[in-house]
């Protein structure tokens, strides 16, 4: 009897060891879900048909969608307002907390019977949609965002590079706070969002935390990717951006231009001063430059640590894709029986951080040289390579992944410039 008992115990331990080795050799997707603090992962696991989490950049609320099979009719429809918390990961690496979401849509359909639960970031469900009337004069961006955060019970966390920027006049006329901070983000070329009880504002395309520290830089290889789609389009390639404003000393309408050339994009809004108009044109010009090349990339094995605002280097895809640094936008985490756990990334070309503002107003055709920036692999810092006279250089638009790719791009462009001047 003792031998039989020992045999059972030994067999149980060996089974655990086998399970451990199997999980290590063949990692499987793992998740944890709680509803109002109650763990329901084991209850819904046999019914889970699809789970999607969209982590959005900017003010748009993050969204969690869960589809469950109700083939036996035993599922209870959860109440609206329930708080769902999600963790995602793998059996061999553990789970990553992906935040809390408040249920605001429930749909039951059939046959076959299914229950769809949709939840969004709780922070954006309340006062942000209420329209308000107020204004600010002779203040800073930090003060404005601090007032908005205070009115919504949030903590303002603003990057030092943005907090002190002056605002001569800002009016909120029958406008919601959500729309206002979206407008502020566009004018200042900033990412303004709400995460975990904080109103966060940081420079767009920076790949940095609010405190100025570098966010993790991610390197992805072709082997990690399942699908990709690269697009570089010139059909909407503007030479610059123009906005109009009124000079305080006259009633004559003036113009502010970022970029230059003949093909200008005109902003609809007329500004009250030159500073605001020029800031808006530069912000829009930067957005156009970043959007000149886009890349969607699907990871065959999802990574729960990926979030918006990270920067990426691609390896082994195509030379044009591998040559530049990419800036991360929305991230879609998907978990289902057909594809397992995958992640879809929306990326756009990253601009150099060291952008001299006066360059945005230079007139095309008067350049004496070229300058290109690249990311140093060892330090993560940006460095430059040049060609020609640097008294009036033209800056290549993208941040390159290596010194070699930056040098290759600048040599190619320098030869083209010399051919045009002959």
C-alpha positions as CSV (number, residue, x, y, z in Angstrom):
1,X,0.0,0.0,0.0
2,X,2.9,2.3,0.9
3,X,4.6,1.5,-2.4
4,X,1.3,2.3,-4.3
5,X,0.9,5.6,-2.5
6,X,4.6,6.5,-3.2
7,X,4.0,5.5,-6.8
8,X,1.0,7.8,-7.0
9,X,2.9,10.7,-5.5
10,X,5.9,10.2,-7.7
11,X,3.6,9.9,-10.8
12,X,1.9,13.2,-9.8
13,X,5.2,15.0,-9.4
14,X,6.5,13.6,-12.7
15,X,3.3,14.8,-14.3
16,X,3.8,18.3,-13.0
17,X,7.4,18.3,-14.3
18,X,6.2,17.1,-17.7
19,X,3.6,19.8,-17.8
20,X,6.2,22.4,-16.9
21,X,8.6,21.2,-19.6
22,X,5.7,21.1,-22.1
23,X,4.7,24.6,-21.3
24,X,8.3,25.8,-21.5
25,X,8.8,24.1,-24.9
26,X,5.4,25.0,-26.2
27,X,4.2,28.2,-24.5
28,X,0.5,28.8,-24.7
29,X,-1.4,32.1,-24.4
30,X,-2.5,33.0,-20.9
31,X,-4.9,35.5,-19.6
32,X,-6.7,36.6,-16.4
33,X,-10.0,38.4,-16.3
34,X,-11.8,39.8,-13.3
35,X,-15.2,41.4,-13.1
36,X,-15.7,43.7,-10.2
37,X,-12.8,42.0,-8.5
38,X,-14.0,38.4,-9.1
39,X,-11.7,36.2,-11.2
40,X,-13.8,34.6,-14.0
41,X,-11.0,33.3,-16.3
42,X,-11.6,29.6,-15.6
43,X,-15.4,30.0,-15.9
44,X,-15.3,31.6,-19.4
45,X,-12.2,29.7,-20.7
46,X,-14.3,27.0,-22.5
47,X,-16.6,29.6,-23.9
48,X,-14.1,32.2,-25.1
49,X,-14.4,32.7,-28.9
50,X,-12.5,36.0,-29.3
51,X,-10.9,38.7,-27.2
52,X,-9.6,42.0,-28.6
53,X,-8.0,44.9,-26.8
54,X,-7.3,48.1,-28.7
55,X,-4.8,50.3,-27.0
56,X,-5.2,53.7,-28.6
57,X,-2.8,56.6,-28.9
58,X,-4.3,59.9,-28.0
59,X,-7.7,60.8,-26.4
60,X,-9.7,58.0,-28.0
61,X,-10.8,55.5,-25.3
62,X,-9.1,52.1,-25.2
63,X,-11.6,49.3,-25.9
64,X,-11.9,45.7,-24.8
65,X,-14.2,43.3,-26.7
66,X,-15.0,39.8,-25.5
67,X,-17.1,37.3,-27.4
68,X,-18.4,34.2,-25.5
69,X,-20.3,31.2,-26.7
70,X,-23.7,30.8,-25.1
71,X,-24.6,27.5,-26.9
72,X,-26.3,26.1,-23.8
73,X,-28.0,29.4,-22.7
74,X,-26.4,29.4,-19.3
75,X,-24.5,32.7,-19.6
76,X,-25.8,35.6,-17.5
77,X,-25.7,39.0,-19.2
78,X,-23.5,41.2,-17.2
79,X,-24.8,44.6,-16.0
80,X,-23.6,47.8,-17.7
81,X,-21.1,49.6,-15.6
82,X,-19.3,46.5,-14.4
83,X,-15.5,46.9,-14.3
84,X,-13.4,44.4,-16.2
85,X,-9.7,44.1,-15.5
86,X,-7.4,42.2,-17.9
87,X,-4.0,40.5,-17.8
88,X,-2.4,39.0,-20.9
89,X,0.7,37.0,-21.5
90,X,2.2,33.5,-22.1
91,X,2.6,30.4,-19.9
92,X,6.4,30.7,-20.0
93,X,6.7,34.4,-19.3
94,X,3.8,35.4,-17.1
95,X,1.1,38.0,-17.3
96,X,1.1,41.8,-18.0
97,X,-1.6,44.0,-16.5
98,X,-3.5,45.7,-19.3
99,X,-5.7,47.9,-17.2
100,X,-9.4,48.2,-16.3
101,X,-12.4,48.8,-18.5
102,X,-16.0,49.7,-17.8
103,X,-18.8,47.7,-19.7
104,X,-20.9,50.0,-21.8
105,X,-22.2,47.8,-24.6
106,X,-23.7,44.3,-24.4
107,X,-25.0,42.3,-27.4
108,X,-26.6,38.8,-27.5
109,X,-27.1,37.2,-30.9
110,X,-27.9,33.8,-32.4
111,X,-28.0,31.2,-33.6
112,X,-25.4,30.1,-32.7
113,X,-25.9,32.0,-29.5
114,X,-23.1,34.4,-28.6
115,X,-22.6,37.1,-26.0
116,X,-20.5,40.2,-27.0
117,X,-19.2,42.4,-24.2
118,X,-17.6,45.7,-25.0
119,X,-15.9,47.9,-22.4
120,X,-13.9,51.1,-22.6
121,X,-11.5,53.0,-20.5
122,X,-13.4,54.1,-17.4
123,X,-11.6,57.5,-17.3
124,X,-13.2,58.7,-20.5
125,X,-16.8,57.8,-19.8
126,X,-17.9,60.8,-17.7
127,X,-17.3,64.5,-17.7
128,X,-15.2,64.7,-20.8
129,X,-18.3,64.7,-23.0
130,X,-19.9,67.6,-21.2
131,X,-19.8,70.9,-23.2
132,X,-18.4,73.9,-21.3
133,X,-17.9,77.6,-21.7
134,X,-14.6,79.1,-20.5
135,X,-11.4,80.8,-21.7
136,X,-7.7,81.3,-20.8
137,X,-5.5,84.4,-21.4
138,X,-1.8,84.9,-21.1
139,X,-1.1,81.6,-19.6
140,X,0.8,78.3,-20.3
141,X,-0.2,74.9,-21.7
142,X,0.6,73.4,-18.3
143,X,-2.0,75.7,-16.5
144,X,-4.7,74.9,-19.1
145,X,-4.3,71.2,-18.9
146,X,-4.1,71.4,-15.1
147,X,-7.4,73.1,-15.0
148,X,-9.0,70.5,-17.3
149,X,-7.6,67.7,-15.2
150,X,-8.8,69.2,-12.0
151,X,-12.3,69.6,-13.4
152,X,-12.4,65.9,-14.2
153,X,-10.9,64.6,-11.0
154,X,-7.6,63.7,-12.7
155,X,-3.9,64.3,-12.0
156,X,-2.1,66.3,-14.7
157,X,1.2,64.8,-15.9
158,X,2.8,67.1,-18.5
159,X,6.2,66.9,-20.1
160,X,8.5,69.7,-19.2
161,X,9.1,70.5,-22.8
162,X,5.4,71.3,-23.2
163,X,4.3,72.6,-19.8
164,X,5.8,76.1,-20.2
165,X,4.6,76.8,-23.7
166,X,2.7,80.1,-23.8
167,X,-0.9,80.5,-24.7
168,X,-2.0,84.0,-25.4
169,X,-5.7,83.2,-25.8
170,X,-7.7,79.9,-25.8
171,X,-11.5,79.8,-25.8
172,X,-13.7,76.8,-25.0
173,X,-17.0,77.7,-26.5
174,X,-19.8,75.1,-26.2
175,X,-17.0,72.5,-26.5
176,X,-16.4,69.3,-24.5
177,X,-13.1,68.7,-22.7
178,X,-12.5,65.7,-24.9
179,X,-12.7,67.8,-28.0
180,X,-10.6,70.7,-26.5
181,X,-7.7,68.5,-25.5
182,X,-7.8,66.8,-28.9
183,X,-7.5,70.3,-30.4
184,X,-4.7,71.2,-28.1
185,X,-2.8,68.1,-29.1
186,X,-3.1,69.0,-32.8
187,X,-2.0,72.6,-32.3
188,X,1.0,71.7,-30.1
189,X,1.9,68.4,-31.9
190,X,1.4,66.5,-28.7
191,X,-0.2,63.3,-27.5
192,X,-2.8,64.2,-24.9
193,X,-4.5,61.2,-23.3
194,X,-6.1,59.8,-20.2
195,X,-4.5,56.8,-18.6
196,X,-5.0,55.3,-15.1
197,X,-6.4,58.5,-13.6
198,X,-3.9,60.9,-15.2
199,X,-4.2,63.4,-17.9
200,X,-1.0,62.8,-19.8
201,X,0.6,65.2,-22.3
202,X,3.9,64.5,-24.1
203,X,5.5,65.4,-27.4
204,X,4.2,63.4,-30.4
205,X,6.7,61.1,-32.0
206,X,9.2,61.4,-29.2
207,X,9.3,57.9,-27.8
208,X,9.8,59.3,-24.3
209,X,8.1,59.3,-21.0
210,X,6.6,62.4,-19.5
211,X,9.7,62.9,-17.4
212,X,11.9,62.8,-20.6
213,X,13.4,59.3,-20.2
214,X,13.5,57.1,-23.2
215,X,10.8,54.6,-23.6
216,X,12.0,51.1,-24.6
217,X,13.1,50.7,-28.2
218,X,11.9,47.5,-29.8
219,X,13.7,45.5,-32.5
220,X,11.5,43.2,-34.6
221,X,12.7,40.7,-37.1
222,X,11.0,39.2,-40.1
223,X,10.7,35.9,-38.2
224,X,8.5,37.5,-35.6
225,X,6.1,39.0,-38.1
226,X,3.2,37.2,-39.6
227,X,1.9,39.9,-41.9
228,X,2.9,43.4,-42.9
229,X,1.8,46.3,-45.1
230,X,4.1,49.1,-46.0
231,X,2.8,52.3,-47.7
232,X,4.7,55.3,-48.9
233,X,2.4,57.7,-50.8
234,X,3.2,61.1,-52.4
235,X,-0.3,61.9,-53.7
236,X,-0.9,64.1,-50.7
237,X,2.7,65.1,-50.2
238,X,2.4,68.8,-49.4
239,X,5.5,71.1,-49.6
240,X,4.3,73.0,-46.5
241,X,1.4,74.2,-44.4
242,X,-0.1,77.6,-44.3
243,X,-2.3,79.3,-41.7
244,X,-3.8,82.8,-41.5
245,X,-3.9,85.2,-38.5
246,X,-4.7,88.8,-37.8
247,X,-1.9,91.2,-36.8
248,X,-2.8,93.0,-33.5
249,X,-1.6,96.3,-35.0
250,X,-3.8,96.1,-38.1
251,X,-6.9,94.4,-39.5
252,X,-5.0,92.9,-42.4
253,X,-4.9,89.1,-42.5
254,X,-1.4,87.7,-42.4
255,X,0.0,84.2,-43.2
256,X,2.4,81.9,-41.4
257,X,4.0,79.0,-43.3
258,X,5.9,75.9,-42.2
259,X,7.8,74.2,-45.0
260,X,7.6,76.1,-48.2
261,X,7.2,75.5,-51.9
262,X,4.2,75.8,-54.2
263,X,1.9,73.0,-52.9
264,X,0.7,74.2,-49.5
265,X,-2.0,72.8,-47.2
266,X,-4.2,75.5,-45.8
267,X,-5.5,75.2,-42.2
268,X,-9.2,76.2,-41.9
269,X,-8.9,78.0,-38.6
270,X,-7.9,81.7,-38.5
271,X,-5.7,82.4,-35.5
272,X,-5.6,85.5,-33.3
273,X,-1.8,85.9,-33.3
274,X,1.3,84.8,-35.3
275,X,2.7,82.6,-32.6
276,X,-0.4,80.4,-32.5
277,X,-0.6,80.2,-36.3
278,X,3.0,79.3,-36.7
279,X,2.8,76.7,-33.9
280,X,-0.2,75.1,-35.6
281,X,1.4,75.0,-39.0
282,X,4.6,73.4,-37.6
283,X,2.5,70.8,-35.8
284,X,0.6,69.9,-38.9
285,X,3.7,69.9,-41.1
286,X,5.3,67.4,-38.6
287,X,2.2,65.2,-38.8
288,X,2.4,65.2,-42.6
289,X,6.0,64.3,-42.5
290,X,5.5,61.4,-40.0
291,X,2.6,60.1,-42.1
292,X,4.6,60.0,-45.3
293,X,5.4,56.4,-44.7
294,X,3.2,53.9,-42.7
295,X,3.6,50.3,-41.7
296,X,1.2,47.8,-40.3
297,X,2.9,44.8,-38.7
298,X,1.3,41.7,-37.2
299,X,3.3,39.7,-34.6
300,X,2.6,35.9,-34.9
301,X,3.4,35.7,-31.2
302,X,1.8,38.5,-29.3
303,X,3.7,40.7,-26.9
304,X,1.7,42.1,-24.0
305,X,4.4,44.7,-23.2
306,X,3.8,46.6,-26.4
307,X,2.0,49.9,-26.0
308,X,1.5,53.1,-28.1
309,X,4.4,55.6,-28.3
310,X,7.2,53.1,-28.5
311,X,9.8,53.2,-31.3
312,X,10.8,50.3,-33.5
313,X,13.5,49.0,-35.7
314,X,12.6,46.3,-38.3
315,X,15.1,43.8,-39.5
316,X,15.0,41.5,-42.5
317,X,11.7,42.9,-44.1
318,X,12.8,45.2,-46.9
319,X,15.7,47.6,-47.2
320,X,13.4,50.7,-47.3
321,X,11.5,49.4,-44.2
322,X,14.7,48.4,-42.3
323,X,16.4,51.7,-43.0
324,X,14.3,54.0,-40.8
325,X,13.0,54.2,-37.2
326,X,9.3,53.6,-36.7
327,X,7.0,55.4,-34.3
328,X,4.2,53.3,-32.7
329,X,0.5,54.2,-32.8
330,X,-2.5,52.1,-31.9
331,X,-1.8,48.5,-30.7
332,X,-4.4,45.7,-31.2
333,X,-4.1,42.6,-29.0
334,X,-6.1,39.6,-30.3
335,X,-6.7,36.2,-28.7
336,X,-8.8,33.5,-30.4
337,X,-8.8,29.8,-31.1
338,X,-7.8,30.2,-34.8
339,X,-4.8,32.4,-34.5
340,X,-3.8,32.2,-30.8
341,X,-2.5,35.5,-29.3
342,X,-1.4,38.0,-31.9
343,X,-0.6,41.7,-31.9
344,X,-1.2,44.2,-34.7
345,X,1.0,47.4,-34.7
346,X,0.2,50.6,-36.6
347,X,3.5,52.4,-37.2
348,X,4.6,55.6,-38.9
349,X,8.0,57.0,-39.9
350,X,9.7,58.8,-37.0
351,X,11.1,62.3,-37.3
352,X,14.4,63.4,-35.7
353,X,14.0,65.1,-32.3
354,X,16.6,67.7,-33.0
355,X,14.5,69.8,-35.4
356,X,15.5,73.4,-35.7
357,X,12.3,75.4,-35.9
358,X,13.7,77.9,-38.5
359,X,14.2,75.0,-40.9
360,X,10.4,74.6,-41.2
361,X,10.2,78.1,-42.7
362,X,13.1,77.8,-45.1
363,X,12.4,78.3,-48.8
364,X,13.0,75.2,-50.9
365,X,15.7,75.6,-53.5
366,X,18.1,77.7,-51.4
367,X,19.8,74.9,-49.6
368,X,23.6,74.6,-49.6
369,X,23.9,71.1,-48.1
370,X,22.1,68.2,-46.4
371,X,21.8,66.8,-42.9
372,X,20.4,63.4,-41.9
373,X,19.9,62.0,-38.4
374,X,20.2,58.4,-37.2
375,X,19.8,56.5,-34.0
376,X,23.0,55.3,-32.5
377,X,22.5,51.6,-31.6
378,X,24.8,51.7,-28.5
379,X,23.6,54.8,-26.8
380,X,20.1,55.3,-28.3
381,X,20.9,58.9,-29.0
382,X,20.5,60.7,-32.3
383,X,23.5,61.6,-34.3
384,X,23.9,63.3,-37.7
385,X,25.7,62.9,-41.0
386,X,26.1,65.8,-43.4
387,X,26.9,66.6,-47.0
388,X,27.8,70.0,-48.5
389,X,27.9,73.4,-46.9
390,X,26.0,73.4,-43.5
391,X,25.2,77.2,-43.5
392,X,21.8,76.4,-44.9
393,X,21.2,72.7,-44.9
394,X,18.1,70.8,-45.9
395,X,17.1,68.1,-43.4
396,X,16.1,64.7,-44.6
397,X,12.7,64.0,-43.1
398,X,13.1,60.6,-41.4
399,X,15.2,59.3,-38.5
400,X,17.4,56.5,-39.8
401,X,18.1,53.2,-38.1
402,X,21.8,53.2,-38.6
403,X,24.7,55.5,-39.6
404,X,25.1,53.4,-42.8
405,X,21.4,53.9,-43.9
406,X,21.6,57.6,-43.1
407,X,24.8,58.0,-45.1
408,X,23.4,56.0,-48.0
409,X,20.3,58.3,-48.1
410,X,22.2,61.5,-47.9
411,X,24.6,60.4,-50.6
412,X,21.7,59.6,-52.9
413,X,20.0,62.9,-52.2
414,X,23.2,64.9,-52.6
415,X,23.9,63.4,-56.0
416,X,20.3,64.3,-57.0
417,X,20.7,67.9,-55.8
418,X,24.0,68.3,-57.7
419,X,22.4,67.0,-60.9
420,X,19.5,69.4,-60.6
421,X,21.9,72.4,-60.2
422,X,24.0,71.6,-63.2
